Amino acid sequence: DTAVSQTPKYLVTQMGNDKSIKCEQNLGHDTMYWYKQDSKKFLKIMFSYNNKELIINETVPNRFSPKSPDKAHLNLHINSLELGDSAVYFCASRGAGGPDTQYFGPGTRLTVL
Amino acid sequence: GDSVTQMEGPVTLSEEAFLTINCTYTATGYPSLFWYVQYPGEGLQLLLKATKADDKGSNKGFEATYRKETTSFHLEKGSVQVSDSAVYFCALTLYSSASKIIFGSGTRLSIRP
């Protein structure tokens, strides 16, 4: 009964391909996030959705397109993958009201060759 | 803009040593402050948090006090164990519908037996 789950855990692909990462939370939270962690462990927010509505887009290239079919899911689709997209991508969710704790998924390690 | 600065690592200590990891922040409002921990190969877990000035967060022997006058939230533990080896992230959020997390750069901690 994992709270925030991501698939796949590892993703190795060639430059130029299109890939998706899926995230699901069973916490009943309203808000979900995608973060990117680079090779130096630096974490930066990419997107946030609240009740299926995009509320944060941190100047991420438009090759990255988040999609939220319902408030329990936030998927990340990446077109035309580049070497610099190699990173660990974390999904997170947060309940309603106030700057409450965010719960993180286990991460997806993306390697672009 | 809002930001978090934490001491650079890696930090290497012997078991049972005293630990301090410094963290200071810059924020336009009144943030909530967090320490997250990332064990090798895993996602982020909340370690502790404080939501207002002078609050002390504590968990697993770790403590941090929200100091508004020095804009700091230093992490301390009296006696570290090998199992504490991980990367520690100081972070803040400001109240809004988005409440994105702004992370520090992370501090890698290694404990020698």
Backbone of each chain as ProteinMPNN parsed JSONL, in Angstrom:
{"seq_chain_A": "DTAVSQTPKYLVTQMGNDKSIKCEQNLGHDTMYWYKQDSKKFLKIMFSYNNKELIINETVPNRFSPKSPDKAHLNLHINSLELGDSAVYFCASRGAGGPDTQYFGPGTRLTVL", "coords_chain_A": {"N_chain_A": [[0.841, -1.207, 0.0], [1.754, 1.338, -1.034], [2.28, 4.839, -0.657], [2.936, 6.94, -2.494], [3.582, 6.132, -5.708], [5.751, 5.295, -8.43], [6.321, 4.579, -11.849], [8.369, 3.718, -14.617], [10.939, 2.346, -12.412], [13.533, 2.432, -13.301], [14.801, 3.752, -16.34], [16.104, 3.448, -19.424], [17.166, 4.862, -22.383], [17.38, 5.887, -25.852], [18.757, 8.892, -27.266], [16.491, 11.29, -28.594], [14.232, 9.73, -28.488], [10.786, 9.264, -27.304], [9.351, 9.264, -24.106], [7.485, 8.124, -21.21], [6.718, 8.737, -17.764], [5.058, 7.426, -14.986], [2.942, 8.399, -12.271], [1.326, 7.767, -9.211], [-0.833, 8.452, -6.495], [-2.166, 7.373, -3.39], [-3.189, 8.772, -1.301], [-5.238, 10.518, -1.224], [-4.688, 13.147, -1.757], [-4.695, 16.593, -2.945], [-2.854, 17.949, -4.484], [-0.146, 17.534, -6.696], [3.271, 16.918, -7.674], [6.155, 17.277, -9.812], [9.595, 16.724, -9.531], [13.029, 17.329, -10.388], [16.084, 15.7, -10.034], [19.417, 16.323, -10.301], [22.716, 15.144, -11.365], [24.372, 16.006, -9.373], [22.855, 15.871, -7.172], [21.152, 17.981, -6.812], [17.954, 19.325, -6.267], [15.054, 20.281, -8.008], [11.979, 21.91, -8.548], [9.624, 21.038, -11.095], [6.947, 20.871, -12.148], [3.554, 21.483, -10.986], [0.381, 20.221, -10.111], [-2.941, 20.962, -9.194], [-5.804, 19.464, -8.232], [-6.131, 18.47, -10.886], [-5.435, 20.696, -12.341], [-2.97, 22.708, -13.838], [-0.607, 24.402, -11.922], [1.955, 25.19, -11.347], [4.686, 25.836, -13.417], [7.83, 25.545, -14.016], [9.562, 27.024, -15.976], [10.266, 24.903, -17.666], [11.483, 23.058, -20.464], [9.358, 22.812, -23.371], [9.284, 20.272, -24.31], [8.732, 18.652, -22.269], [5.826, 17.387, -20.93], [3.381, 17.447, -18.631], [0.658, 15.411, -17.496], [-2.513, 15.11, -16.091], [-4.788, 12.891, -15.452], [-6.628, 12.431, -13.457], [-7.084, 13.401, -10.006], [-5.47, 11.731, -8.586], [-3.387, 10.928, -10.124], [-0.423, 11.815, -11.851], [1.238, 12.171, -14.675], [4.299, 12.172, -16.549], [5.38, 13.172, -19.602], [7.927, 12.951, -21.977], [9.262, 14.369, -24.783], [11.452, 13.809, -27.613], [14.012, 13.114, -26.351], [16.939, 14.277, -24.659], [20.502, 14.24, -23.938], [20.976, 15.722, -21.643], [18.695, 15.375, -20.192], [18.969, 13.253, -18.566], [18.579, 12.087, -15.359], [17.273, 11.856, -11.986], [13.879, 11.55, -11.482], [11.411, 12.757, -9.408], [8.237, 12.201, -8.088], [5.712, 13.832, -6.154], [3.277, 14.367, -3.531], [0.74, 16.387, -1.924], [-1.414, 17.243, 0.77], [-4.534, 19.13, 1.175], [-4.601, 22.646, 1.947], [-2.474, 24.857, 3.367], [1.141, 24.852, 3.916], [1.822, 22.021, 3.979], [3.342, 18.806, 4.673], [5.082, 17.286, 2.015], [4.847, 14.233, 0.255], [7.019, 11.896, -1.052], [7.603, 9.983, -4.022], [9.457, 6.96, -4.962], [11.21, 7.623, -6.951], [12.373, 7.9, -10.376], [14.901, 6.742, -12.301], [16.265, 8.138, -15.017], [18.086, 7.468, -17.873], [19.684, 8.741, -20.59], [21.017, 7.787, -23.58]], "CA_chain_A": [[0.0, 0.0, 0.0], [2.663, 2.467, -1.163], [1.536, 6.079, -0.692], [3.206, 7.549, -3.79], [4.318, 5.144, -6.505], [6.187, 5.736, -9.75], [6.808, 3.544, -12.765], [9.221, 2.653, -14.09], [11.98, 2.76, -11.476], [14.683, 2.741, -14.143], [14.439, 3.938, -17.745], [17.28, 3.71, -20.252], [16.646, 5.065, -23.721], [18.256, 6.603, -26.777], [18.446, 10.287, -27.595], [15.488, 11.482, -29.623], [13.013, 8.966, -28.211], [9.745, 9.83, -26.437], [9.067, 8.342, -23.009], [6.584, 8.602, -20.155], [6.86, 8.249, -16.393], [3.738, 7.524, -14.359], [2.908, 8.591, -10.826], [0.01, 7.606, -8.6], [-0.851, 8.556, -5.033], [-3.402, 6.859, -2.78], [-3.346, 9.515, -0.058], [-6.367, 11.43, -1.327], [-4.176, 14.52, -1.82], [-5.171, 17.413, -4.052], [-1.762, 18.562, -5.232], [0.96, 16.643, -7.044], [4.444, 17.633, -8.16], [7.323, 16.597, -10.356], [10.884, 17.337, -9.258], [14.156, 16.727, -11.091], [17.329, 15.691, -9.265], [20.523, 16.133, -11.237], [23.796, 14.233, -10.933], [24.957, 16.552, -8.142], [21.815, 15.721, -6.144], [20.354, 19.191, -6.651], [16.538, 19.073, -6.542], [14.337, 21.479, -8.436], [10.612, 21.626, -8.966], [9.322, 21.211, -12.507], [5.52, 21.131, -12.344], [2.612, 21.097, -9.952], [-1.035, 20.192, -10.462], [-3.892, 20.952, -8.091], [-7.093, 19.013, -8.769], [-5.989, 18.307, -12.345], [-5.134, 21.973, -12.984], [-1.563, 23.087, -13.743], [-0.43, 25.618, -11.137], [3.36, 25.575, -11.412], [5.482, 25.373, -14.549], [9.06, 26.288, -13.733], [10.379, 27.232, -17.189], [10.751, 23.622, -18.177], [11.292, 22.997, -21.921], [8.043, 22.273, -23.697], [9.373, 18.825, -24.597], [8.174, 17.99, -21.081], [4.403, 17.697, -20.815], [2.687, 16.695, -17.592], [-0.763, 15.163, -17.745], [-3.178, 14.641, -14.876], [-6.12, 12.406, -15.826], [-7.464, 12.622, -12.279], [-6.201, 14.015, -9.008], [-4.581, 10.724, -8.015], [-2.341, 10.588, -11.094], [0.269, 12.881, -12.578], [2.221, 11.526, -15.53], [5.243, 13.08, -17.192], [5.769, 12.708, -20.923], [9.078, 13.71, -22.463], [9.518, 14.177, -26.214], [12.776, 14.113, -28.165], [14.913, 13.094, -25.203], [18.304, 14.767, -24.818], [21.432, 13.719, -22.929], [20.823, 16.502, -20.411], [17.496, 14.974, -19.453], [19.348, 12.18, -17.641], [18.403, 12.563, -13.984], [16.246, 11.119, -11.252], [12.651, 12.33, -11.425], [10.599, 12.399, -8.25], [6.867, 12.664, -7.953], [5.336, 14.067, -4.763], [1.908, 14.852, -3.373], [0.495, 17.163, -0.702], [-2.821, 17.412, 1.09], [-5.077, 20.478, 1.009], [-4.534, 23.61, 3.042], [-1.243, 25.161, 4.073], [2.379, 24.257, 3.393], [1.972, 20.759, 4.676], [4.384, 17.905, 4.211], [4.963, 16.596, 0.735], [5.265, 12.835, 0.298], [7.725, 11.639, -2.292], [7.739, 8.645, -4.576], [10.809, 6.413, -4.879], [12.064, 8.161, -8.006], [12.624, 7.186, -11.637], [16.219, 7.121, -12.823], [16.243, 8.192, -16.483], [19.394, 7.571, -18.509], [19.57, 8.946, -22.031], [22.305, 7.417, -24.194]], "C_chain_A": [[0.876, 1.258, 0.0], [1.872, 3.752, -1.335], [1.678, 6.771, -2.044], [4.076, 6.568, -4.575], [4.626, 5.713, -7.881], [6.588, 4.514, -10.561], [7.283, 4.204, -14.055], [10.209, 3.205, -13.055], [13.253, 3.159, -12.226], [14.209, 2.827, -15.597], [15.703, 4.312, -18.497], [16.806, 3.787, -21.691], [17.632, 5.853, -24.562], [17.793, 8.046, -26.925], [17.405, 10.343, -28.701], [14.198, 10.724, -29.394], [12.038, 9.773, -27.361], [9.43, 8.801, -25.356], [8.129, 8.987, -21.994], [6.942, 7.969, -18.823], [5.5, 8.462, -15.725], [3.873, 7.683, -12.851], [1.478, 8.472, -10.336], [0.144, 7.78, -7.091], [-2.211, 8.104, -4.511], [-3.686, 7.544, -1.441], [-4.557, 10.439, -0.079], [-5.944, 12.889, -1.411], [-4.678, 15.252, -3.059], [-4.059, 17.864, -4.985], [-0.641, 17.566, -5.459], [2.046, 17.434, -7.751], [5.362, 16.683, -8.922], [8.556, 17.426, -10.031], [11.95, 16.597, -10.059], [15.382, 16.827, -10.187], [18.48, 15.385, -10.207], [21.629, 15.292, -10.623], [24.493, 14.721, -9.665], [23.961, 16.55, -6.995], [20.963, 16.977, -5.96], [18.928, 18.939, -7.115], [15.839, 20.357, -6.936], [12.95, 21.101, -8.915], [10.467, 21.868, -10.464], [7.868, 21.669, -12.69], [4.75, 20.849, -11.064], [1.2, 21.169, -10.507], [-1.851, 20.193, -9.177], [-5.254, 20.599, -8.659], [-7.121, 19.041, -10.294], [-5.667, 19.617, -13.069], [-3.659, 22.331, -12.777], [-1.421, 24.387, -12.985], [1.028, 26.06, -11.056], [3.967, 24.998, -12.683], [6.771, 26.192, -14.501], [9.98, 26.333, -14.947], [11.051, 25.949, -17.652], [10.545, 23.618, -19.692], [9.969, 22.347, -22.279], [8.092, 20.867, -24.273], [8.8, 18.01, -23.431], [6.71, 18.387, -20.97], [3.774, 16.828, -19.739], [1.226, 16.502, -17.975], [-1.37, 14.557, -16.493], [-4.587, 14.185, -15.229], [-7.129, 12.497, -14.682], [-6.535, 13.03, -11.155], [-5.277, 13.015, -8.33], [-3.396, 10.402, -8.918], [-1.74, 11.845, -11.704], [1.393, 12.219, -13.357], [3.09, 12.582, -16.194], [5.671, 12.464, -18.517], [6.896, 13.592, -21.435], [9.308, 13.357, -23.928], [10.978, 14.46, -26.534], [13.839, 14.184, -27.072], [16.326, 13.522, -25.576], [19.172, 14.212, -23.692], [21.225, 14.417, -21.584], [19.564, 16.18, -19.616], [17.791, 13.844, -18.472], [19.348, 12.724, -16.217], [17.512, 11.571, -13.263], [15.036, 12.039, -11.109], [11.791, 11.818, -10.279], [9.216, 13.017, -8.37], [6.586, 12.882, -6.468], [3.887, 14.499, -4.705], [1.767, 15.539, -2.022], [-1.0, 17.298, -0.493], [-3.241, 18.865, 1.002], [-4.764, 21.352, 2.203], [-3.183, 23.771, 3.663], [-0.043, 24.444, 3.503], [2.694, 22.955, 4.095], [3.042, 19.898, 4.02], [4.063, 17.352, 2.835], [5.531, 15.18, 0.887], [5.825, 12.463, -1.069], [7.633, 10.177, -2.706], [9.195, 8.209, -4.549], [11.749, 6.919, -5.972], [12.147, 7.264, -9.229], [13.958, 7.669, -12.174], [16.191, 6.999, -14.333], [17.668, 8.362, -16.997], [19.198, 7.662, -20.012], [20.942, 8.711, -22.66], [22.497, 8.091, -25.54]], "O_chain_A": [[0.774, 2.113, 0.879], [0.892, 3.772, -2.079], [0.684, 7.143, -2.669], [5.177, 6.223, -4.146], [3.862, 6.51, -8.425], [7.125, 3.544, -10.027], [6.658, 5.151, -14.531], [10.287, 4.418, -12.86], [13.953, 4.095, -11.838], [13.332, 2.075, -16.024], [16.303, 5.357, -18.245], [16.12, 2.884, -22.171], [18.598, 6.416, -24.046], [16.621, 8.374, -26.739], [17.433, 9.539, -29.633], [13.18, 11.022, -30.019], [12.386, 10.803, -26.782], [9.263, 7.617, -25.645], [7.996, 10.209, -21.924], [7.403, 6.829, -18.756], [4.874, 9.512, -15.868], [4.805, 7.162, -12.238], [0.545, 8.993, -10.947], [1.11, 7.316, -6.486], [-3.255, 8.401, -5.092], [-4.336, 6.974, -0.563], [-4.873, 11.074, 0.928], [-6.756, 13.78, -1.162], [-5.032, 14.644, -4.069], [-4.309, 18.132, -6.161], [-0.234, 16.847, -4.547], [1.786, 18.478, -8.349], [5.353, 15.469, -8.713], [8.58, 18.642, -10.219], [11.81, 15.414, -10.369], [15.684, 17.89, -9.644], [18.519, 14.327, -10.834], [21.499, 14.79, -9.507], [25.132, 13.936, -8.965], [24.205, 17.166, -5.958], [20.139, 17.034, -5.047], [18.703, 18.412, -8.205], [16.003, 21.392, -6.29], [12.769, 20.096, -9.602], [11.089, 22.768, -11.03], [7.597, 22.705, -13.297], [5.195, 20.107, -10.189], [0.868, 22.069, -11.279], [-1.508, 19.522, -8.203], [-5.802, 21.342, -9.473], [-8.046, 19.584, -10.898], [-5.632, 19.638, -14.299], [-3.159, 22.261, -11.654], [-2.042, 25.384, -13.353], [1.296, 27.214, -10.723], [3.786, 23.819, -12.989], [6.803, 27.36, -14.888], [11.058, 25.74, -14.936], [12.237, 25.924, -17.981], [9.529, 24.126, -20.167], [9.505, 21.443, -21.585], [7.065, 20.324, -24.679], [8.435, 16.845, -23.585], [6.383, 19.572, -20.92], [3.647, 15.616, -19.908], [0.638, 17.32, -18.682], [-0.824, 13.621, -15.909], [-5.497, 15.011, -15.299], [-8.332, 12.623, -14.911], [-5.316, 13.01, -11.327], [-4.388, 13.411, -7.576], [-2.492, 9.673, -8.51], [-2.443, 12.802, -12.029], [2.379, 11.762, -12.777], [2.678, 13.727, -16.376], [6.249, 11.378, -18.554], [6.834, 14.818, -21.343], [9.52, 12.194, -24.271], [11.652, 15.228, -25.846], [14.489, 15.215, -26.901], [16.84, 13.186, -26.643], [18.677, 13.779, -22.652], [21.291, 13.789, -20.527], [19.392, 16.658, -18.495], [16.949, 13.515, -17.636], [20.032, 13.701, -15.913], [17.056, 10.583, -13.839], [15.168, 13.179, -10.663], [11.483, 10.63, -10.185], [9.058, 14.191, -8.707], [7.156, 12.196, -5.62], [3.326, 14.946, -5.705], [2.555, 15.313, -1.103], [-1.763, 17.448, -1.448], [-2.406, 19.741, 0.779], [-4.672, 20.871, 3.333], [-2.759, 22.904, 4.427], [-0.188, 23.527, 2.694], [3.736, 22.823, 4.736], [3.568, 20.227, 2.957], [2.922, 17.0, 2.535], [6.545, 14.963, 1.55], [5.192, 12.684, -2.101], [7.591, 9.269, -1.875], [10.072, 8.982, -4.164], [12.953, 6.668, -5.921], [12.013, 6.044, -9.14], [14.131, 8.851, -12.468], [16.103, 5.896, -14.873], [18.37, 9.293, -16.602], [18.618, 6.768, -20.629], [21.915, 9.373, -22.299], [23.523, 7.89, -26.19]]}, "seq_chain_B": "GDSVTQMEGPVTLSEEAFLTINCTYTATGYPSLFWYVQYPGEGLQLLLKATKADDKGSNKGFEATYRKETTSFHLEKGSVQVSDSAVYFCALTLYSSASKIIFGSGTRLSIRP", "coords_chain_B": {"N_chain_B": [[14.913, 36.357, -4.616], [13.184, 33.549, -3.048], [15.159, 31.287, -1.165], [17.396, 28.604, -0.158], [20.216, 27.904, 1.735], [22.71, 25.63, 2.419], [25.299, 23.936, 4.285], [28.147, 22.858, 2.498], [28.942, 19.531, 1.514], [31.177, 16.729, 1.21], [30.335, 15.552, 4.512], [32.152, 13.923, 6.908], [32.107, 11.794, 9.614], [32.962, 10.177, 12.722], [31.406, 7.332, 14.239], [29.078, 8.007, 16.847], [29.815, 10.628, 17.108], [29.164, 14.22, 17.409], [26.756, 15.935, 15.477], [26.364, 18.678, 13.29], [24.591, 20.299, 10.801], [24.565, 23.058, 8.903], [22.018, 25.414, 8.011], [20.581, 28.056, 6.283], [18.091, 30.488, 5.373], [16.332, 32.424, 2.879], [13.486, 34.298, 2.568], [10.428, 35.713, 1.382], [8.097, 35.751, 2.83], [6.592, 34.077, 5.573], [8.03, 31.255, 6.056], [7.461, 27.66, 6.18], [9.667, 25.241, 7.489], [11.846, 22.553, 6.652], [13.557, 19.421, 7.065], [14.674, 17.039, 4.887], [15.567, 13.627, 4.195], [17.651, 11.548, 2.268], [18.27, 8.343, 1.759], [20.798, 6.06, 0.543], [20.09, 5.226, -2.785], [17.369, 5.553, -2.509], [14.153, 7.315, -2.283], [13.061, 10.627, -1.21], [12.578, 11.295, 2.255], [10.587, 12.787, 4.747], [12.253, 14.217, 7.454], [12.114, 16.001, 9.668], [10.163, 18.854, 10.756], [9.299, 22.376, 11.043], [6.975, 24.881, 11.697], [6.696, 27.491, 12.523], [8.283, 30.397, 14.009], [10.712, 29.703, 16.507], [9.77, 27.156, 16.937], [10.603, 23.739, 17.501], [11.666, 21.061, 15.632], [11.775, 17.508, 15.743], [13.105, 14.205, 15.439], [13.99, 10.805, 15.37], [16.257, 11.265, 16.933], [17.367, 13.475, 15.796], [17.389, 17.072, 15.684], [16.047, 20.339, 15.059], [15.852, 23.853, 15.216], [13.674, 26.49, 14.543], [14.821, 29.496, 13.745], [14.026, 32.669, 13.598], [15.292, 35.126, 13.863], [17.891, 34.75, 13.036], [17.463, 33.628, 10.656], [17.666, 30.777, 10.338], [17.973, 27.161, 10.383], [19.296, 24.915, 11.654], [20.51, 21.594, 11.555], [20.858, 19.078, 14.025], [22.446, 16.395, 15.805], [23.071, 14.388, 18.578], [24.608, 12.038, 18.756], [25.816, 10.294, 16.282], [25.02, 7.556, 14.054], [26.148, 4.769, 12.026], [24.095, 4.138, 10.325], [22.938, 6.567, 9.802], [24.101, 7.645, 7.618], [23.667, 9.413, 4.705], [22.043, 11.648, 2.344], [21.233, 14.905, 3.215], [18.668, 17.258, 3.074], [17.881, 20.587, 3.418], [14.934, 22.577, 3.458], [12.297, 24.778, 2.312], [8.873, 25.906, 2.414], [6.382, 28.157, 1.255], [3.23, 29.45, 2.196], [0.711, 28.833, -0.073], [-1.492, 28.107, -2.8], [0.003, 26.476, -4.271], [2.466, 25.91, -2.946], [5.191, 25.074, -3.402], [8.214, 23.234, -2.864], [11.292, 24.58, -1.93], [14.496, 23.609, -2.246], [17.608, 23.207, -0.47], [21.026, 22.613, -1.474], [21.749, 20.126, -0.633], [23.472, 17.951, 1.651], [25.929, 15.625, 1.896], [26.319, 13.037, 4.143], [28.602, 10.982, 5.76], [29.193, 8.292, 7.879], [31.685, 6.887, 9.81], [32.443, 3.607, 11.042]], "CA_chain_B": [[13.881, 35.344, -4.488], [13.293, 32.629, -1.919], [16.258, 30.335, -1.356], [17.929, 27.88, 0.995], [21.656, 27.663, 1.642], [23.178, 24.713, 3.446], [26.724, 23.718, 4.204], [28.544, 21.891, 1.493], [29.553, 18.316, 2.002], [30.652, 15.747, 2.158], [30.708, 15.579, 5.911], [32.519, 12.577, 7.374], [32.255, 11.753, 11.067], [33.018, 8.858, 13.358], [30.199, 6.951, 14.982], [28.868, 8.636, 18.147], [30.19, 12.05, 17.093], [28.086, 15.214, 17.362], [26.542, 16.413, 14.115], [25.631, 19.895, 12.946], [24.558, 20.702, 9.394], [24.006, 24.415, 8.911], [21.05, 25.778, 6.978], [19.966, 29.372, 6.394], [17.102, 30.676, 4.313], [15.838, 33.745, 2.506], [12.091, 34.132, 2.148], [9.67, 36.959, 1.41], [7.029, 35.65, 3.817], [6.913, 33.278, 6.762], [8.037, 29.893, 5.529], [7.643, 26.446, 6.962], [11.013, 24.719, 7.232], [11.886, 21.09, 6.658], [14.716, 18.625, 6.702], [14.398, 15.768, 4.235], [16.731, 12.759, 4.125], [17.633, 10.604, 1.146], [19.205, 7.247, 1.959], [21.332, 5.606, -0.758], [19.211, 4.496, -3.692], [15.958, 5.71, -2.156], [13.551, 8.628, -2.451], [13.176, 11.535, -0.06], [11.658, 11.129, 3.376], [10.6, 13.9, 5.691], [12.915, 13.901, 8.711], [11.445, 16.811, 10.667], [9.719, 20.139, 10.231], [8.855, 23.4, 11.987], [6.108, 25.754, 10.9], [6.752, 28.895, 12.944], [9.486, 30.785, 14.753], [11.0, 29.072, 17.807], [9.375, 25.742, 16.955], [11.68, 22.762, 17.36], [11.292, 19.781, 15.049], [12.672, 16.446, 16.191], [12.762, 12.866, 14.976], [15.114, 9.855, 15.308], [17.414, 11.853, 17.603], [17.722, 14.731, 15.13], [16.615, 18.241, 16.086], [16.345, 21.622, 14.414], [15.011, 24.92, 15.765], [13.342, 27.568, 13.605], [15.321, 30.76, 14.313], [13.655, 33.742, 12.68], [16.225, 36.259, 13.973], [19.089, 34.431, 12.256], [16.948, 32.906, 9.467], [18.404, 29.517, 10.293], [17.265, 25.921, 10.767], [20.423, 23.991, 11.663], [20.201, 20.212, 11.961], [21.811, 18.569, 15.006], [22.217, 15.1, 16.448], [24.088, 14.26, 19.612], [25.458, 10.858, 18.606], [25.401, 9.728, 15.004], [25.238, 6.136, 13.804], [26.471, 4.458, 10.637], [22.835, 4.133, 9.573], [22.556, 7.948, 9.469], [24.76, 8.03, 6.37], [22.625, 9.759, 3.734], [22.099, 13.048, 1.927], [20.249, 15.672, 3.969], [18.23, 18.457, 2.365], [17.09, 21.607, 4.093], [13.961, 23.044, 2.477], [11.228, 25.643, 2.814], [7.715, 26.189, 1.589], [5.578, 29.312, 1.644], [1.834, 29.113, 2.017], [-0.016, 29.231, -1.283], [-2.152, 26.91, -3.321], [1.027, 25.629, -4.876], [3.377, 25.493, -1.883], [6.317, 24.298, -3.902], [9.362, 23.144, -1.967], [12.581, 25.069, -2.402], [15.489, 22.804, -1.562], [19.03, 23.488, -0.478], [21.793, 21.785, -2.408], [21.993, 18.809, -0.057], [24.752, 17.683, 2.316], [26.157, 14.185, 2.027], [26.896, 12.678, 5.442], [29.134, 9.618, 5.861], [29.593, 7.97, 9.248], [32.64, 5.765, 9.882], [32.23, 2.78, 12.238]], "C_chain_B": [[14.123, 34.464, -3.285], [14.38, 31.6, -2.186], [16.666, 29.704, -0.046], [19.408, 27.617, 0.737], [22.068, 26.72, 2.756], [24.64, 24.388, 3.214], [27.048, 22.636, 3.191], [29.143, 20.668, 2.152], [30.718, 17.935, 1.122], [31.15, 15.987, 3.574], [30.976, 14.14, 6.351], [32.791, 12.639, 8.872], [32.425, 10.317, 11.529], [31.722, 8.589, 14.1], [30.237, 7.566, 16.383], [29.334, 10.087, 18.203], [28.95, 12.925, 17.073], [28.0, 15.785, 15.942], [25.853, 17.764, 14.111], [25.723, 20.086, 11.445], [23.839, 22.044, 9.351], [23.062, 24.648, 7.739], [20.542, 27.182, 7.274], [19.041, 29.575, 5.206], [16.865, 32.152, 4.055], [14.427, 33.558, 1.992], [11.359, 35.462, 2.293], [8.562, 36.933, 2.448], [7.497, 34.886, 5.036], [6.864, 31.803, 6.364], [7.856, 28.838, 6.606], [8.981, 25.848, 6.53], [11.053, 23.217, 7.446], [13.327, 20.599, 6.539], [14.206, 17.322, 6.106], [15.695, 14.96, 4.193], [16.562, 11.794, 2.964], [18.708, 9.546, 1.402], [19.644, 6.705, 0.602], [20.316, 4.808, -1.552], [17.734, 4.653, -3.41], [15.454, 7.115, -2.454], [13.712, 9.463, -1.196], [12.143, 11.197, 0.997], [11.74, 12.383, 4.234], [11.283, 13.447, 6.978], [12.261, 14.677, 9.859], [11.032, 18.137, 10.044], [9.369, 21.084, 11.38], [8.093, 24.452, 11.197], [6.096, 27.198, 11.359], [7.972, 29.117, 13.821], [9.509, 30.152, 16.139], [10.475, 27.645, 17.938], [10.611, 24.88, 16.834], [11.1, 21.498, 16.74], [12.27, 18.73, 15.524], [12.163, 15.096, 15.708], [14.042, 12.04, 14.931], [16.379, 10.423, 15.935], [17.919, 13.124, 16.956], [16.824, 15.856, 15.639], [17.007, 19.434, 15.218], [15.362, 22.642, 14.949], [14.887, 26.043, 14.76], [13.744, 28.887, 14.259], [15.052, 31.877, 13.308], [14.704, 34.86, 12.696], [17.505, 36.011, 13.173], [18.733, 33.723, 10.947], [17.669, 31.581, 9.281], [17.547, 28.357, 10.769], [18.316, 24.811, 10.754], [20.009, 22.623, 12.195], [21.288, 19.707, 12.915], [21.417, 17.165, 15.457], [23.385, 14.851, 17.386], [25.068, 13.115, 19.38], [25.032, 10.126, 17.336], [25.765, 8.243, 14.912], [25.562, 5.921, 12.331], [25.221, 4.535, 9.766], [22.323, 5.536, 9.244], [23.215, 8.438, 8.188], [23.71, 8.214, 5.282], [22.919, 11.168, 3.226], [20.948, 13.774, 2.606], [19.963, 16.984, 3.24], [17.439, 19.355, 3.31], [16.141, 22.207, 3.055], [12.956, 23.98, 3.136], [10.048, 25.613, 1.86], [7.031, 27.422, 2.147], [4.134, 28.993, 1.361], [1.289, 29.688, 0.72], [-0.714, 27.975, -1.769], [-1.147, 25.948, -3.913], [1.971, 25.058, -3.834], [4.498, 24.609, -2.39], [7.426, 24.296, -2.865], [10.566, 23.754, -2.67], [13.641, 24.363, -1.572], [16.85, 23.484, -1.521], [19.734, 22.463, -1.342], [22.095, 20.388, -1.876], [23.377, 18.702, 0.55], [24.892, 16.182, 2.49], [26.874, 13.912, 3.343], [27.347, 11.222, 5.394], [29.629, 9.397, 7.279], [30.484, 6.737, 9.218], [32.367, 4.952, 11.142], [33.331, 3.007, 13.271]], "O_chain_B": [[15.127, 34.603, -2.586], [14.508, 31.099, -3.304], [16.333, 30.195, 1.032], [19.795, 27.166, -0.341], [21.797, 26.992, 3.925], [25.16, 24.537, 2.108], [26.331, 21.646, 3.047], [29.769, 20.753, 3.208], [31.2, 18.765, 0.351], [32.225, 16.543, 3.799], [30.133, 13.259, 6.184], [33.605, 13.437, 9.335], [32.079, 9.371, 10.821], [31.034, 9.513, 14.533], [31.289, 7.634, 17.019], [29.252, 10.712, 19.26], [27.846, 12.47, 16.772], [29.01, 16.075, 15.302], [24.879, 17.977, 14.833], [26.815, 20.041, 10.877], [22.668, 22.153, 9.712], [23.276, 24.152, 6.633], [20.119, 27.467, 8.395], [19.183, 28.925, 4.17], [17.156, 33.008, 4.89], [14.19, 32.757, 1.088], [11.634, 36.239, 3.208], [8.126, 37.989, 2.906], [8.638, 35.021, 5.478], [5.798, 31.187, 6.339], [8.071, 29.094, 7.791], [9.373, 25.936, 5.366], [10.372, 22.683, 8.321], [14.191, 21.279, 5.985], [13.42, 16.6, 6.72], [16.787, 15.528, 4.159], [15.469, 11.288, 2.712], [19.903, 9.817, 1.277], [18.931, 6.874, -0.387], [19.75, 3.834, -1.056], [16.918, 3.955, -4.011], [16.227, 7.997, -2.829], [14.397, 9.075, -0.25], [10.999, 10.86, 0.694], [12.81, 12.962, 4.422], [10.93, 12.406, 7.533], [11.899, 14.101, 10.884], [11.484, 18.499, 8.958], [9.171, 20.664, 12.52], [8.54, 24.864, 10.127], [5.547, 28.057, 10.669], [8.603, 28.176, 14.304], [8.498, 30.074, 16.838], [10.714, 26.993, 18.955], [11.562, 25.245, 16.143], [10.145, 20.928, 17.269], [13.457, 19.011, 15.693], [10.959, 14.872, 15.584], [15.078, 12.539, 14.491], [17.479, 10.083, 15.499], [18.803, 13.787, 17.499], [15.661, 15.636, 15.98], [18.127, 19.527, 14.717], [14.179, 22.345, 15.118], [15.882, 26.495, 14.193], [13.099, 29.344, 15.203], [15.752, 32.014, 12.305], [14.974, 35.472, 11.662], [18.13, 36.955, 12.69], [19.619, 33.274, 10.22], [18.21, 31.295, 8.213], [16.543, 28.537, 11.457], [18.24, 23.883, 9.949], [19.255, 22.518, 13.162], [22.48, 19.879, 12.659], [20.242, 16.8, 15.488], [24.543, 15.075, 17.032], [26.233, 13.209, 19.766], [24.017, 9.43, 17.319], [26.672, 7.753, 15.585], [25.287, 6.779, 11.492], [25.286, 4.949, 8.609], [21.367, 5.675, 8.482], [22.915, 9.537, 7.721], [22.956, 7.292, 4.973], [23.902, 11.796, 3.618], [19.81, 13.304, 2.573], [20.873, 17.714, 2.846], [16.456, 18.931, 3.918], [16.51, 22.332, 1.887], [12.786, 23.976, 4.355], [10.191, 25.337, 0.669], [7.089, 27.699, 3.345], [3.837, 28.323, 0.372], [1.399, 30.886, 0.46], [-0.536, 26.898, -1.199], [-1.412, 24.753, -4.04], [2.248, 23.858, -3.833], [4.726, 23.519, -1.864], [7.562, 25.238, -2.085], [10.825, 23.483, -3.842], [13.68, 24.498, -0.349], [17.203, 24.242, -2.424], [19.104, 21.551, -1.879], [22.643, 19.556, -2.599], [24.338, 19.28, 0.042], [24.073, 15.544, 3.152], [27.922, 14.498, 3.618], [26.573, 10.336, 5.033], [30.385, 10.204, 7.819], [30.112, 5.691, 8.687], [32.09, 5.522, 12.197], [33.312, 2.395, 14.338]]}, "name": "protein", "num_of_chains": 2, "seq": "DTAVSQTPKYLVTQMGNDKSIKCEQNLGHDTMYWYKQDSKKFLKIMFSYNNKELIINETVPNRFSPKSPDKAHLNLHINSLELGDSAVYFCASRGAGGPDTQYFGPGTRLTVLGDSVTQMEGPVTLSEEAFLTINCTYTATGYPSLFWYVQYPGEGLQLLLKATKADDKGSNKGFEATYRKETTSFHLEKGSVQVSDSAVYFCALTLYSSASKIIFGSGTRLSIRP"}
